[in-house]
């Protein structure tokens, strides 16, 4: 049985969510900023870290470091 997560909740305002969504789809922003935006959006939606890793195509340590 999976254990309950100990992660802190991340609450984003509508303006923050819109800004991160635009950044996550950007083709001109630096890759690190695009990845961070994707990670934060998934994290705010309470997606498990393993799924974030697959969706954002980054390593687990990168996710843990960025949130």
N, CA, C and O atoms as a CHARMM CRD file, in Angstrom:
* protein
*
  268
    1    1 UNK  N      0.84100  -1.17900   0.00000 PROA 1      0.00000
    2    1 UNK  CA     0.00000   0.00000   0.00000 PROA 1      0.00000
    3    1 UNK  C      0.88500   1.24000   0.00000 PROA 1      0.00000
    4    1 UNK  O      1.86900   1.32300   0.73400 PROA 1      0.00000
    5    2 UNK  N      0.52100   2.17700  -0.81800 PROA 2      0.00000
    6    2 UNK  CA     1.30500   3.41100  -0.91800 PROA 2      0.00000
    7    2 UNK  C      1.07900   4.27000   0.32300 PROA 2      0.00000
    8    2 UNK  O     -0.01100   4.30900   0.89400 PROA 2      0.00000
    9    3 UNK  N      2.13000   4.94500   0.71100 PROA 3      0.00000
   10    3 UNK  CA     1.98300   5.81300   1.87700 PROA 3      0.00000
   11    3 UNK  C      1.56000   7.20200   1.44600 PROA 3      0.00000
   12    3 UNK  O      1.70400   7.57700   0.28300 PROA 3      0.00000
   13    4 UNK  N      1.04200   7.95400   2.38800 PROA 4      0.00000
   14    4 UNK  CA     0.58400   9.30200   2.09700 PROA 4      0.00000
   15    4 UNK  C      1.77800  10.22200   1.91500 PROA 4      0.00000
   16    4 UNK  O      2.78700  10.08800   2.60700 PROA 4      0.00000
   17    5 UNK  N      1.66000  11.14700   0.99200 PROA 5      0.00000
   18    5 UNK  CA     2.76100  12.05500   0.68800 PROA 5      0.00000
   19    5 UNK  C      2.98900  13.05500   1.81600 PROA 5      0.00000
   20    5 UNK  O      2.05700  13.44200   2.52100 PROA 5      0.00000
   21    6 UNK  N      4.22400  13.46000   1.97100 PROA 6      0.00000
   22    6 UNK  CA     4.59300  14.46400   2.95900 PROA 6      0.00000
   23    6 UNK  C      4.89800  15.79800   2.29000 PROA 6      0.00000
   24    6 UNK  O      5.38900  16.72800   2.93000 PROA 6      0.00000
   25    7 UNK  N      4.59700  15.88200   0.98500 PROA 7      0.00000
   26    7 UNK  CA     4.89100  17.10200   0.23400 PROA 7      0.00000
   27    7 UNK  C      4.02500  18.25700   0.70300 PROA 7      0.00000
   28    7 UNK  O      2.86100  18.07800   1.06200 PROA 7      0.00000
   29    8 UNK  N      4.60600  19.42700   0.69400 PROA 8      0.00000
   30    8 UNK  CA     3.84800  20.63300   1.00900 PROA 8      0.00000
   31    8 UNK  C      2.94500  20.96200  -0.17700 PROA 8      0.00000
   32    8 UNK  O      3.30300  20.71800  -1.32900 PROA 8      0.00000
   33    9 UNK  N      1.77900  21.51500   0.11700 PROA 9      0.00000
   34    9 UNK  CA     0.85800  21.91800  -0.94200 PROA 9      0.00000
   35    9 UNK  C      1.37700  23.18300  -1.61000 PROA 9      0.00000
   36    9 UNK  O      2.00500  24.02500  -0.96800 PROA 9      0.00000
   37   10 UNK  N      1.11200  23.30600  -2.89100 PROA 10     0.00000
   38   10 UNK  CA     1.48800  24.49700  -3.63400 PROA 10     0.00000
   39   10 UNK  C      0.21500  25.11200  -4.18300 PROA 10     0.00000
   40   10 UNK  O     -0.48000  24.50100  -4.99400 PROA 10     0.00000
   41   11 UNK  N     -0.08900  26.31900  -3.74100 PROA 11     0.00000
   42   11 UNK  CA    -1.29000  27.02300  -4.19100 PROA 11     0.00000
   43   11 UNK  C     -0.86500  28.13900  -5.12800 PROA 11     0.00000
   44   11 UNK  O     -0.06500  29.00100  -4.76500 PROA 11     0.00000
   45   12 UNK  N     -1.41000  28.11100  -6.33900 PROA 12     0.00000
   46   12 UNK  CA    -1.09200  29.12600  -7.34900 PROA 12     0.00000
   47   12 UNK  C     -2.31700  29.99500  -7.59700 PROA 12     0.00000
   48   12 UNK  O     -3.43800  29.49200  -7.67800 PROA 12     0.00000
   49   13 UNK  N     -2.10100  31.28800  -7.71700 PROA 13     0.00000
   50   13 UNK  CA    -3.19000  32.18300  -8.09700 PROA 13     0.00000
   51   13 UNK  C     -3.46200  31.97900  -9.58700 PROA 13     0.00000
   52   13 UNK  O     -2.67400  31.34600 -10.28900 PROA 13     0.00000
   53   14 UNK  N     -4.56900  32.51300 -10.05600 PROA 14     0.00000
   54   14 UNK  CA    -4.89300  32.39900 -11.48700 PROA 14     0.00000
   55   14 UNK  C     -3.82200  33.06800 -12.34800 PROA 14     0.00000
   56   14 UNK  O     -3.45600  32.55900 -13.40700 PROA 14     0.00000
   57   15 UNK  N     -3.32700  34.21200 -11.87900 PROA 15     0.00000
   58   15 UNK  CA    -2.29200  34.92400 -12.63300 PROA 15     0.00000
   59   15 UNK  C     -0.99900  34.10800 -12.69200 PROA 15     0.00000
   60   15 UNK  O     -0.35600  34.03500 -13.73900 PROA 15     0.00000
   61   16 UNK  N     -0.62100  33.49600 -11.56800 PROA 16     0.00000
   62   16 UNK  CA     0.58800  32.67400 -11.54000 PROA 16     0.00000
   63   16 UNK  C      0.43400  31.46300 -12.44800 PROA 16     0.00000
   64   16 UNK  O      1.34700  31.11500 -13.19600 PROA 16     0.00000
   65   17 UNK  N     -0.73600  30.81900 -12.37400 PROA 17     0.00000
   66   17 UNK  CA    -0.97900  29.63300 -13.20200 PROA 17     0.00000
   67   17 UNK  C     -0.93600  29.99200 -14.68800 PROA 17     0.00000
   68   17 UNK  O     -0.36700  29.24700 -15.48600 PROA 17     0.00000
   69   18 UNK  N     -1.53100  31.13000 -15.06700 PROA 18     0.00000
   70   18 UNK  CA    -1.50800  31.56000 -16.46200 PROA 18     0.00000
   71   18 UNK  C     -0.08900  31.84400 -16.93900 PROA 18     0.00000
   72   18 UNK  O      0.28900  31.46000 -18.04700 PROA 18     0.00000
   73   19 UNK  N      0.69900  32.52000 -16.09600 PROA 19     0.00000
   74   19 UNK  CA     2.08400  32.83700 -16.44900 PROA 19     0.00000
   75   19 UNK  C      2.90200  31.55300 -16.62800 PROA 19     0.00000
   76   19 UNK  O      3.66900  31.43200 -17.58300 PROA 19     0.00000
   77   20 UNK  N      2.73900  30.60000 -15.70900 PROA 20     0.00000
   78   20 UNK  CA     3.47400  29.33500 -15.80500 PROA 20     0.00000
   79   20 UNK  C      3.02000  28.53000 -17.02000 PROA 20     0.00000
   80   20 UNK  O      3.83700  27.88000 -17.67200 PROA 20     0.00000
   81   21 UNK  N      1.73500  28.56800 -17.32400 PROA 21     0.00000
   82   21 UNK  CA     1.22500  27.84600 -18.48700 PROA 21     0.00000
   83   21 UNK  C      1.81200  28.41900 -19.77300 PROA 21     0.00000
   84   21 UNK  O      2.22400  27.66900 -20.65800 PROA 21     0.00000
   85   22 UNK  N      1.85100  29.73900 -19.87700 PROA 22     0.00000
   86   22 UNK  CA     2.44500  30.37100 -21.06200 PROA 22     0.00000
   87   22 UNK  C      3.92600  30.03500 -21.16800 PROA 22     0.00000
   88   22 UNK  O      4.42300  29.73500 -22.25300 PROA 22     0.00000
   89   23 UNK  N      4.62300  30.08400 -20.05300 PROA 23     0.00000
   90   23 UNK  CA     6.05100  29.78000 -20.04100 PROA 23     0.00000
   91   23 UNK  C      6.31300  28.31700 -20.39600 PROA 23     0.00000
   92   23 UNK  O      7.28900  28.01300 -21.08200 PROA 23     0.00000
   93   24 UNK  N      5.45200  27.41300 -19.93400 PROA 24     0.00000
   94   24 UNK  CA     5.65900  25.98800 -20.20700 PROA 24     0.00000
   95   24 UNK  C      5.49100  25.64100 -21.68000 PROA 24     0.00000
   96   24 UNK  O      5.96300  24.59600 -22.12700 PROA 24     0.00000
   97   25 UNK  N      4.81900  26.51000 -22.44000 PROA 25     0.00000
   98   25 UNK  CA     4.63700  26.27700 -23.86900 PROA 25     0.00000
   99   25 UNK  C      5.55300  27.14800 -24.73100 PROA 25     0.00000
  100   25 UNK  O      5.46700  27.12100 -25.95800 PROA 25     0.00000
  101   26 UNK  N      6.41900  27.91100 -24.09100 PROA 26     0.00000
  102   26 UNK  CA     7.29800  28.82900 -24.81400 PROA 26     0.00000
  103   26 UNK  C      8.36200  28.07800 -25.60900 PROA 26     0.00000
  104   26 UNK  O      8.88700  27.05600 -25.16700 PROA 26     0.00000
  105   27 UNK  N      8.66100  28.59800 -26.76700 PROA 27     0.00000
  106   27 UNK  CA     9.73000  28.03300 -27.59800 PROA 27     0.00000
  107   27 UNK  C     10.98200  28.91000 -27.57300 PROA 27     0.00000
  108   27 UNK  O     12.02700  28.53300 -28.10500 PROA 27     0.00000
  109   28 UNK  N     10.86500  30.07700 -26.95300 PROA 28     0.00000
  110   28 UNK  CA    12.00500  30.99900 -26.92700 PROA 28     0.00000
  111   28 UNK  C     12.62000  31.14100 -25.53500 PROA 28     0.00000
  112   28 UNK  O     13.73700  31.64200 -25.40800 PROA 28     0.00000
  113   29 UNK  N     11.91400  30.71300 -24.49600 PROA 29     0.00000
  114   29 UNK  CA    12.44400  30.80200 -23.13300 PROA 29     0.00000
  115   29 UNK  C     13.52000  29.73800 -22.93600 PROA 29     0.00000
  116   29 UNK  O     13.51000  28.71200 -23.61600 PROA 29     0.00000
  117   30 UNK  N     14.44500  29.97700 -22.01000 PROA 30     0.00000
  118   30 UNK  CA    15.46400  28.96100 -21.71800 PROA 30     0.00000
  119   30 UNK  C     14.81600  27.64200 -21.25800 PROA 30     0.00000
  120   30 UNK  O     13.79800  27.65500 -20.56600 PROA 30     0.00000
  121   31 UNK  N     15.40400  26.53000 -21.64000 PROA 31     0.00000
  122   31 UNK  CA    14.87000  25.20800 -21.34100 PROA 31     0.00000
  123   31 UNK  C     14.62500  25.02600 -19.84600 PROA 31     0.00000
  124   31 UNK  O     13.59600  24.47800 -19.45100 PROA 31     0.00000
  125   32 UNK  N     15.55000  25.47600 -19.01800 PROA 32     0.00000
  126   32 UNK  CA    15.39600  25.31000 -17.56700 PROA 32     0.00000
  127   32 UNK  C     14.12600  25.99100 -17.05600 PROA 32     0.00000
  128   32 UNK  O     13.44800  25.45200 -16.18100 PROA 32     0.00000
  129   33 UNK  N     13.80000  27.16200 -17.58900 PROA 33     0.00000
  130   33 UNK  CA    12.59000  27.87700 -17.16300 PROA 33     0.00000
  131   33 UNK  C     11.33400  27.14600 -17.62400 PROA 33     0.00000
  132   33 UNK  O     10.34500  27.09100 -16.89200 PROA 33     0.00000
  133   34 UNK  N     11.36600  26.59200 -18.81900 PROA 34     0.00000
  134   34 UNK  CA    10.22500  25.83700 -19.33500 PROA 34     0.00000
  135   34 UNK  C     10.00800  24.59100 -18.48800 PROA 34     0.00000
  136   34 UNK  O      8.87500  24.27800 -18.12300 PROA 34     0.00000
  137   35 UNK  N     11.08800  23.87500 -18.17400 PROA 35     0.00000
  138   35 UNK  CA    10.98300  22.68300 -17.34300 PROA 35     0.00000
  139   35 UNK  C     10.46000  23.02900 -15.95700 PROA 35     0.00000
  140   35 UNK  O      9.60600  22.32100 -15.42300 PROA 35     0.00000
  141   36 UNK  N     10.96000  24.10400 -15.37500 PROA 36     0.00000
  142   36 UNK  CA    10.50800  24.50600 -14.05000 PROA 36     0.00000
  143   36 UNK  C      9.02200  24.84500 -14.05000 PROA 36     0.00000
  144   36 UNK  O      8.30600  24.48900 -13.11500 PROA 36     0.00000
  145   37 UNK  N      8.56100  25.52200 -15.07700 PROA 37     0.00000
  146   37 UNK  CA     7.14300  25.86900 -15.17900 PROA 37     0.00000
  147   37 UNK  C      6.28600  24.60300 -15.24300 PROA 37     0.00000
  148   37 UNK  O      5.26300  24.50800 -14.56400 PROA 37     0.00000
  149   38 UNK  N      6.70100  23.64000 -16.05200 PROA 38     0.00000
  150   38 UNK  CA     5.96100  22.38200 -16.16500 PROA 38     0.00000
  151   38 UNK  C      5.92500  21.65000 -14.82300 PROA 38     0.00000
  152   38 UNK  O      4.87800  21.15300 -14.40800 PROA 38     0.00000
  153   39 UNK  N      7.07300  21.58800 -14.15300 PROA 39     0.00000
  154   39 UNK  CA     7.15700  20.90800 -12.86500 PROA 39     0.00000
  155   39 UNK  C      6.23600  21.57200 -11.84900 PROA 39     0.00000
  156   39 UNK  O      5.49800  20.88500 -11.14300 PROA 39     0.00000
  157   40 UNK  N      6.27100  22.88500 -11.77000 PROA 40     0.00000
  158   40 UNK  CA     5.43900  23.59600 -10.79400 PROA 40     0.00000
  159   40 UNK  C      3.95600  23.42500 -11.08200 PROA 40     0.00000
  160   40 UNK  O      3.16400  23.27900 -10.15100 PROA 40     0.00000
  161   41 UNK  N      3.56500  23.43900 -12.34500 PROA 41     0.00000
  162   41 UNK  CA     2.15800  23.23200 -12.68000 PROA 41     0.00000
  163   41 UNK  C      1.69300  21.82900 -12.27400 PROA 41     0.00000
  164   41 UNK  O      0.62600  21.67600 -11.68000 PROA 41     0.00000
  165   42 UNK  N      2.48400  20.81900 -12.59100 PROA 42     0.00000
  166   42 UNK  CA     2.12600  19.45200 -12.20500 PROA 42     0.00000
  167   42 UNK  C      2.12400  19.29700 -10.69000 PROA 42     0.00000
  168   42 UNK  O      1.24900  18.63600 -10.13000 PROA 42     0.00000
  169   43 UNK  N      3.09800  19.90200 -10.03100 PROA 43     0.00000
  170   43 UNK  CA     3.20000  19.81300  -8.57600 PROA 43     0.00000
  171   43 UNK  C      1.96700  20.44300  -7.92300 PROA 43     0.00000
  172   43 UNK  O      1.42400  19.89200  -6.96600 PROA 43     0.00000
  173   44 UNK  N      1.52800  21.58400  -8.43300 PROA 44     0.00000
  174   44 UNK  CA     0.34700  22.26500  -7.89600 PROA 44     0.00000
  175   44 UNK  C     -0.90600  21.42000  -8.10200 PROA 44     0.00000
  176   44 UNK  O     -1.84200  21.49100  -7.30500 PROA 44     0.00000
  177   45 UNK  N     -0.92800  20.62400  -9.16600 PROA 45     0.00000
  178   45 UNK  CA    -2.06200  19.74000  -9.44200 PROA 45     0.00000
  179   45 UNK  C     -1.95500  18.41800  -8.67800 PROA 45     0.00000
  180   45 UNK  O     -2.76400  17.51200  -8.87800 PROA 45     0.00000
  181   46 UNK  N     -0.95300  18.31300  -7.80300 PROA 46     0.00000
  182   46 UNK  CA    -0.71700  17.13500  -6.95100 PROA 46     0.00000
  183   46 UNK  C     -0.47000  15.86000  -7.74500 PROA 46     0.00000
  184   46 UNK  O     -0.89700  14.77400  -7.35500 PROA 46     0.00000
  185   47 UNK  N      0.22300  16.01300  -8.85700 PROA 47     0.00000
  186   47 UNK  CA     0.63500  14.86200  -9.65600 PROA 47     0.00000
  187   47 UNK  C      1.81100  14.19600  -8.93000 PROA 47     0.00000
  188   47 UNK  O      2.70900  14.89600  -8.46200 PROA 47     0.00000
  189   48 UNK  N      1.82500  12.86800  -8.82500 PROA 48     0.00000
  190   48 UNK  CA     2.95700  12.18100  -8.17200 PROA 48     0.00000
  191   48 UNK  C      4.28400  12.49700  -8.87100 PROA 48     0.00000
  192   48 UNK  O      4.32300  12.72600 -10.08000 PROA 48     0.00000
  193   49 UNK  N      5.35400  12.50600  -8.09800 PROA 49     0.00000
  194   49 UNK  CA     6.67000  12.86900  -8.62200 PROA 49     0.00000
  195   49 UNK  C      7.08500  11.96100  -9.78400 PROA 49     0.00000
  196   49 UNK  O      7.68700  12.43400 -10.74800 PROA 49     0.00000
  197   50 UNK  N      6.77500  10.68500  -9.70700 PROA 50     0.00000
  198   50 UNK  CA     7.12900   9.77200 -10.80000 PROA 50     0.00000
  199   50 UNK  C      6.43800  10.19600 -12.09800 PROA 50     0.00000
  200   50 UNK  O      7.04700  10.14200 -13.16600 PROA 50     0.00000
  201   51 UNK  N      5.18900  10.61000 -12.01600 PROA 51     0.00000
  202   51 UNK  CA     4.47200  11.06500 -13.20600 PROA 51     0.00000
  203   51 UNK  C      5.01800  12.40200 -13.71100 PROA 51     0.00000
  204   51 UNK  O      5.10600  12.62300 -14.91900 PROA 51     0.00000
  205   52 UNK  N      5.38200  13.28900 -12.78800 PROA 52     0.00000
  206   52 UNK  CA     5.99500  14.56600 -13.18300 PROA 52     0.00000
  207   52 UNK  C      7.28100  14.28400 -13.94400 PROA 52     0.00000
  208   52 UNK  O      7.56300  14.90900 -14.96700 PROA 52     0.00000
  209   53 UNK  N      8.05300  13.34000 -13.43300 PROA 53     0.00000
  210   53 UNK  CA     9.32600  12.97100 -14.06900 PROA 53     0.00000
  211   53 UNK  C      9.09800  12.53700 -15.51000 PROA 53     0.00000
  212   53 UNK  O      9.84800  12.93300 -16.40200 PROA 53     0.00000
  213   54 UNK  N      8.07700  11.73200 -15.74600 PROA 54     0.00000
  214   54 UNK  CA     7.78700  11.25300 -17.09700 PROA 54     0.00000
  215   54 UNK  C      7.23400  12.36000 -17.98100 PROA 54     0.00000
  216   54 UNK  O      7.62800  12.48500 -19.14000 PROA 54     0.00000
  217   55 UNK  N      6.31800  13.17000 -17.43800 PROA 55     0.00000
  218   55 UNK  CA     5.66700  14.20900 -18.24200 PROA 55     0.00000
  219   55 UNK  C      6.62100  15.34600 -18.60100 PROA 55     0.00000
  220   55 UNK  O      6.57800  15.86600 -19.71600 PROA 55     0.00000
  221   56 UNK  N      7.48400  15.73100 -17.65600 PROA 56     0.00000
  222   56 UNK  CA     8.39900  16.84900 -17.89000 PROA 56     0.00000
  223   56 UNK  C      9.73200  16.38700 -18.47600 PROA 56     0.00000
  224   56 UNK  O     10.55500  17.20600 -18.88400 PROA 56     0.00000
  225   57 UNK  N      9.94000  15.06200 -18.51400 PROA 57     0.00000
  226   57 UNK  CA    11.15900  14.48800 -19.06800 PROA 57     0.00000
  227   57 UNK  C     12.41000  15.00500 -18.36300 PROA 57     0.00000
  228   57 UNK  O     13.37200  15.43600 -19.00000 PROA 57     0.00000
  229   58 UNK  N     12.37100  14.95000 -17.02500 PROA 58     0.00000
  230   58 UNK  CA    13.50800  15.35400 -16.19800 PROA 58     0.00000
  231   58 UNK  C     13.74000  14.28900 -15.13600 PROA 58     0.00000
  232   58 UNK  O     12.89400  13.42100 -14.92500 PROA 58     0.00000
  233   59 UNK  N     14.88900  14.35800 -14.46900 PROA 59     0.00000
  234   59 UNK  CA    15.20600  13.37400 -13.44800 PROA 59     0.00000
  235   59 UNK  C     14.52800  13.71900 -12.12500 PROA 59     0.00000
  236   59 UNK  O     14.13200  14.86200 -11.89700 PROA 59     0.00000
  237   60 UNK  N     14.40300  12.73100 -11.27000 PROA 60     0.00000
  238   60 UNK  CA    13.78600  12.92200  -9.95400 PROA 60     0.00000
  239   60 UNK  C     14.53900  13.97300  -9.12300 PROA 60     0.00000
  240   60 UNK  O     13.89700  14.83500  -8.52300 PROA 60     0.00000
  241   61 UNK  N     15.88600  13.92800  -9.06800 PROA 61     0.00000
  242   61 UNK  CA    16.59300  14.96400  -8.31000 PROA 61     0.00000
  243   61 UNK  C     16.31300  16.38400  -8.82000 PROA 61     0.00000
  244   61 UNK  O     16.28300  17.33200  -8.03500 PROA 61     0.00000
  245   62 UNK  N     16.10900  16.52900 -10.13300 PROA 62     0.00000
  246   62 UNK  CA    15.78900  17.83600 -10.69500 PROA 62     0.00000
  247   62 UNK  C     14.44900  18.32400 -10.14900 PROA 62     0.00000
  248   62 UNK  O     14.30600  19.49800  -9.80700 PROA 62     0.00000
  249   63 UNK  N     13.47700  17.43200 -10.06800 PROA 63     0.00000
  250   63 UNK  CA    12.16000  17.80000  -9.56100 PROA 63     0.00000
  251   63 UNK  C     12.24100  18.18700  -8.09600 PROA 63     0.00000
  252   63 UNK  O     11.67300  19.20000  -7.68800 PROA 63     0.00000
  253   64 UNK  N     12.93100  17.40400  -7.31600 PROA 64     0.00000
  254   64 UNK  CA    13.04700  17.66500  -5.88500 PROA 64     0.00000
  255   64 UNK  C     13.78500  18.97600  -5.64000 PROA 64     0.00000
  256   64 UNK  O     13.44000  19.71700  -4.71900 PROA 64     0.00000
  257   65 UNK  N     14.78000  19.26500  -6.44200 PROA 65     0.00000
  258   65 UNK  CA    15.54800  20.49500  -6.30600 PROA 65     0.00000
  259   65 UNK  C     14.71900  21.71700  -6.67100 PROA 65     0.00000
  260   65 UNK  O     14.89100  22.77600  -6.06700 PROA 65     0.00000
  261   66 UNK  N     13.82300  21.59500  -7.64500 PROA 66     0.00000
  262   66 UNK  CA    13.09300  22.75500  -8.15600 PROA 66     0.00000
  263   66 UNK  C     11.85400  23.12800  -7.35600 PROA 66     0.00000
  264   66 UNK  O     11.42600  24.28000  -7.42600 PROA 66     0.00000
  265   67 UNK  N     11.26600  22.22600  -6.60900 PROA 67     0.00000
  266   67 UNK  CA    10.01300  22.62200  -5.95400 PROA 67     0.00000
  267   67 UNK  C     10.21800  23.21100  -4.60700 PROA 67     0.00000
  268   67 UNK  O      9.25100  23.58700  -3.94400 PROA 67     0.00000
